[in-house]
Amino acid sequence: MAKRYIEINKILNFSETILNKKNLNYKDFVFNHKDQCLRKILVLTNFKDSTVGEYINSAYNKGIRGLILDRKVSKSIIPEKIPVCYSKYLSSNLNLFLSEIYNDPLKGKKIIGVTGTDGKTSLVHLLAQAYTAVGKKVGIVSTEGNGIYPRLYKSEYTTPRNDILFKYFNIFKNESVNLIIIESSSQGLDQGRLNHIKFDTSIITNITKDHLDYHKNYSSYIRSKCKLLDMTHKKIFLNIDCKNSNRLINITSSDAKVEYFNSKYKISSKHKTLLINNSANKYNFSVTYSLLKQMRITDKKIIRIFSKIVPIPGRNNIIRKRGFAHFIIDYAHTKDSLEALLIDIREIFSLHANKLIIVFGCGGDRDKRKRLEMGKVASSLCDIIILSDDNPRSEKSTKIINEINEGISESKKVYKIANRRNAIKKSIKLSNPGDIVVIAGKGNEETIDYGRKTIIHNDIECVKKLINEN
């Protein structure tokens, strides 16, 4: 604690001297060279040597007055007469500094963290709807938007940069938010974006394999998820049906109380829902039910709340139109999430004579091992497979599609159509009323990333437009 105050005071004293003013706050600092820099101090942490000079020069041209860096850099890249403060402390403690200049915006707030491989975003929004229905003012940070629910702003990241997070925390403070729910990605946790945040409750939806291109191995991926548990001081909810739940308990340093949930809960057969009644939603309803019961909400009221929960865009969205197949758009982009989705669809819609058609691909520059696995899943559960683009990035579309195809049985009908709009159009042509067409992988994303170019595309809007043209 003493180290914290010594370092923060050193930074603030430096800044007060440079800016020639007292009582500094967040308005006196900038954390990205692309933002407004005039008469501010640029703070950079965990930067790359190859780009830091460019960032500093850009901010200098915009009028910065000083620099705060978490490690020393070559003097040649520091503009003349720009003072610099070095503090190794900031590399892992940036949030403590942000809390200081924002005047402790999380003080007195109840904070729930949600992480896992699948279902994070859906659970965050389910919780937000449920807590709002019982009178709470809820702030959320998630893939599908940040803000005071339901007035959300689009987000580029699941868990934004530290400084962006604190901008929202400050809004939540000023608007007297009661509860904050944070979707916590493995990368965000690993990069320290949530460091030193005291979570009252954390929920792990499940842990399977994902983002191994970033984490390099499964153990590292699990350890990053465990950081959320380490910062939780009251209650941890774990999926009892996930084989990795006990592994998390064995490595966490938290002494919070652990509760387990499964897909069954007291009122599961008593409430209707506007969501697809699949396994992922059952788990999410189950843990939400537990949290509401801890608030002493009656079953009767919870049944009413659950009946009004609406799906979020790109997660289990069903598009229906007379004379067409049912179209299901979902973000499923891992082997396990795709398999669970397709098994649930076959069970829920009782497919016998009707066809199950899928349109999907895999992202470029990401874990290549899952391509074959996802091909095998589609091969075992779908009647017709259309392989298409899903953010190829710097890789060639044909290469990714062919690697997925290696997992598909030769007896299956497979179409390789890189252009995603044309692939969806083909699925409409191949389907009949009573069939199910699953369009997986991108959910509500607005673009397709081709590395040097990005094109506008949204699966939901594309389906609606194409079936309305027919």
N, C-alpha and C positions, 0 to 999 in steps of 0.2 A: 504493500500500500504506500509506504514511504517513497519507494522508487517511482511509483505513479505520479505522485505530486511533485517530486523533484524534476522529472522529465517534462511534465506538462507545464510547470512553472518556467522551466528553461525555454520552452518553445514560445510560451505567451510573452515572456519578458523580451525575447528576441523580436517577436512580432510587434509588440507595443513600441519598441525603439524604432523599428523600421517605418511603421505607419504613423509614429508620433501621436499616439492616442491611447487612452485607457479603456478598460471594460470592453475588450474585443468580443465579437460573437461570430457566428457562422458567416455573416455577410462579408467579413474581412478576408475570407479564405476561398480558394478555388482548388478543385481536385482533378480537373481535366483541362488540358490546354485548349480544348475546343469551346469551353464555356467562356463567359464574360470574365476577363482577367484584369481589366483596368483598375489600377491602384489596389490590387489585392496581392496576397501571398499565395504562391502555388505550392501545394503539398503533393509530393509524389512518393509512393511506397511500392515495393515489389515490382519495380520497373525493369525493363530489359536494357542492357547496355547499348544494344543496336539501335534503339529508338529514343532513348531518353534525351539525347542531344536535340533531336527534331522537336520533341515536346517542349523542351525548355525554350528553344529559339522561337517557336510559335507563340508561346505565352509571353515572351519578352517583347515581341513585335506588337502584342496586344496591350502592353502596358503594365506587366506585373512589377511589384516593388521589391519582392524578395522570394527566396526559395527555401522550402523545408524538405529535406531528403532523408530517407532512412539508411543511406549508406553513401560513402564518398564516391565521387565521379571525377573524371579527368578535368583539370582546371580549364583545359582548352575549350570545353563545351559550355562553360559558365560565362555569360555575357559580362563585360567589364562593368564594374560599379553595382552589380546585383549581389547583395549579401546573401549568404547561405548559412542555414542552420542544419547540422547533421544530428540525427537521433535514431540510433538502432532500435530504440524502444518502440518506435511507431510501426515497425514491420509487422508485429503481431498484436499491437495494442491501439490500432487506429481508432477503433470504436470508443475507447476510453477518452481519447482526445475529442472525438466528435460529440460524445455525451457532454463533455465540458463546455464546448462552444455553443451547443444547443441547449444548455442549461437543463441537463438530465430529463430529456423528453419522455423516457419510459418509466419515470418514477410513479409508483402507484398503479401501473397498468398490469392487467392480467395478460399473460402472453402464452399462446399455444403454438408449438412448432410441429409441423407435419413433414415427415420425410418417408422414403421408401422407393422402391423401383417403379411400382405402378399404382395409380389411383390417387396420387397426392393432390393434384389439382381438383379432381372431383370432390374429394373429401373436404378440402379447404372451403369450397363453395357451398357444399352441403352444410357444413358447420356454420358458415356465415349466414345462410338463410335461416337455419334453425335458431341461432342465437338472436338474430334480428327479430324473429317471430315472437320471442319471449321478452322483447323490450330492450335488448342490449344494443348499444351503438358500436358497430364492429368495423375495425380497420383491417384490411387484408393486403398481403403481398403475395402474388401468385403469378404463374405463367399467363393466366387469362385476365390479368389486370391488377393494378394497385390502387388503393384508395379506400374511402369510407363506403362500405357496401350499402346499396348496389351501384353507387356512382364511381365507376372505375376508369382509370386511364390505362391505355395499352402499355405493355411492358416488353422490353427487348430480352429480358432474362428472367428465369424462374426466381432466382435470388439476386437482386441488383447489387451494384457496387456499394460499398459501405456508405459513401457520401450521399448516394441516391436514397438508400434506406433511411438515413437520418432525416432527409428532407421530408419523407413521408411520416416518420415518427413525430416530427415537429408539427406537421399538419394534424396528426391524430391527437397530439397534446392540446393544440389550440382549439380543436373541435370537440374536446371532452369525450373522446372515444373511451368506452369501458374495457374493450377487449381487442387484442391484436392477434391475428392468426397469420403465421408466416410459413409459406411453402419453402422448405429448406432443401436445396439441391445438393448432391454430393460434391459438385465442384465448388459451389458457394461455401459449403462447410469447410472443405479442404483449403480454400483460399482465405479463410479467416473473415469472411464477410459478416458472420454472425458471432464472432468472438466476443466474449464478456457480456452477452445478453443473457439475462436470467429468465429462463423459461419456467413457468409454473407447471405446464403440462407438455409432454411430447408424445406424439403418436407415430408409430412405424407401421405403415400399411402392409408392407412385405419387403423381403430382400431377395432378389434374384440377380441375374447378371445384366449389367448395363454400363455404358461409359468406360469400358475397359481400354478404349483407345486413349483415354485421359489418365485413368488410374493405373494402367499397366497390368495389374493383377487383382484378383477377387478380394484378397485380404485387405489391400489398400482401399478398395471401394467400401468394404464393410467398416473399416476403421473411420473413414470419413463420415459415414452415417452415424457412427457411434458418438461423434463429437456433439451431436444434438442431445443425446442422453446425458453426456457429461455435464452439460449446461442446464440440466433440468433438476429442480430441487423439490418438487412436490409429488408429481405422479407421472408414470410412464405407462403407456398403453402399447401392448405388443400383440401381434396376430399369433394366436396359439397354433394355427395350422401351418405357419411358416417355419420350416425346419431351422432357419437361421436365427430365430428369436432368442434361443438360449445362448447362441454364440455371442450375441450382442450383450446379454446380461453378464457373461463371463469376462468381458473385456472393459465394460464401462466402469468409470470411477464414481458414478452417481450413487447416492444412497436414497434416491427417491423411491416411493412405493411403486411396485410394479403390479399392473392389472392386465389380464389377458382377455382378448375378445375373439369371437369366431363369427361365423355367418348366421348363427342362430341367436335370437333375442326374444324376449317375452311377447312382444306384440307383432312379430314378423308375419304372422298369418292374418293379422287383424287390420292392417292398414293398406290402402291402395297407394299407388305411386305413379307419377307421370314418367318415371325413369324406367328403362329396361330392367326387369327384375333379374339381373345377372349376378354372378357370384361377387364381383367387385363391389357392386352397389349394396349387396347384402352385408358385406363386411363394413362398409362405410356407414350404413344405417345402424349397424350394431354398436359401433363405438360412439356414434352420435347419441344413440339412445342412452348409453351408460353415462355420458357427460350430462345429458339433460336430467336424468334421474338424480344425479348428485346435486342438482339445483332444486330437487323436490318438485319437479314438474310431473303432473299426473299422466298416466298412460293415455287417458282420454284426450288430453291436450296434445300430447306427442303424436297421437294418431292423426289429429287434425293438421298438425304442422307437417308431418311427413307426406300427407296427401297433396300438399301444395308445393312441395319441392320441385323445382323445374331443372331440367338438365342444362349444363353449360355448353356453349357451342363447341362442337368437335369431339365431344365425349358421349358416345352412345346416342348420337342424334339419329332419329328415324325420320326419313322423308317419304311421305306417302302421296300417291296420286292415283285416282281411279284409272284402271287400264294399264298400270305399270307394276313392276316389281317393287318391293320395299327396299329402300336404300338406307344403309346404316353407315354413318361416317364416324370413325373413331380414331383416336391418337395411337392405338396399339402399335408399338414399333420395336418390341422385343419378342423373342421366341415365346416366352411365358405369357406375356399379355395377349399376344395374337392367338395362342392356343386356347387360353381361357375364354377369350371373346368368341371364337368360332365354336367351341364346345357348348357354351351357353346358348348361342344362337340356334344351334341344331336342336338343343333341348327345349328352348322356349317356343320356337316356332314349329316344332315337330315336323321337320322336313322329311318327307318320304319320297313322293313322286316329284316334288319341286326341286329346283336346282339351287345350290349355294355357289355364288360367283364371287370371286375376290379380285380387287384391284389393289396392288401394293408394290412397294419397292424398298430399297434400303439406302440410307444416307451414305454419301461418299466421305472419305477421310475419317471414317469412324470404324468401330469394331467390325472387322471383316469376317470374324468367325461366325457371327450370327446370321450371315446371308444364307449359308447352306442349311442351317437349322430352321430358319423361317421358311425356306423352300420346302423342307420336309413336312413342316406343320401344315402348310397350305395344301400340299399334295395329299396328306392323309385325311383332311377334313373338307376340302372343297371339290366341287365338280368341274368347275372351269376356273382357270387362273389367268389373270392378265397382269403381266409384269410391266411396271412403268417407273418413271422417275420419282425420286423422293430426295431432293437436295443432293444431287451428284457432287456438288462442289468442284474440286479440281480433278476428280476422276471421270473417266469416260462412262457414259450411261450404259453403253452396250456391255462393258466389262462387268459392271455391277449386276446387271440383269442376267448375264450368263452365269455368274457365280451363284446367284439365287437359284437359277434353273438347274444347277447341278444336284440340288436336293429334291427335285421333283421327278416323280415316276414318269417313265416314257409313255405310259398308258394314259396319262392325263392330257386333257386339252389345254394347251398353253399358248397364249398370245403374247408376243413381245412388242409392246407399243410404248416407246420412250416418252412421247408427248402425253402428259397426264390427261389433258382435256380429251384428246383422241381416245385414250384408253377408257376413260369414263363413258365416252360416246359409244364405244364398242360394247361395253357392258350393258348399256341400255338396249342396243340392237340384239344382243344375245339372250336377253332375259324376257320372261313372260310374267303376266300377273300371277302372283303366288310364289314367285322366286324371291330369293334374298340376294341383294348385291351389297357386299361389304367393301367399303373404300377405306383402307387402313393406312396409318402411318403419319399423316399430316394434321389430322384433326381440323382445327380452325386457323391454321397458319395461312398467312396472306400472300406468301411468295414461295417460289422455288429457286434455290440457290445453285447457280451453275458456275460458281467460282468467279470468273471475270464479269459475269452478268447475272442479274436477278430479274425474273419475270413475275408479274402479278398473277397469282392463282390462289383460289380458295375452293376446296372440295365441295363445301356446302353450297356456295353460290353457283358453282359450275353445274352441279346436279340439278338444282332448281331451274336454272336457265335452260339446260338441255332438254329436260322433260317437258318444260313449257313450250319449247319450240316444236315438239312432236304433236 
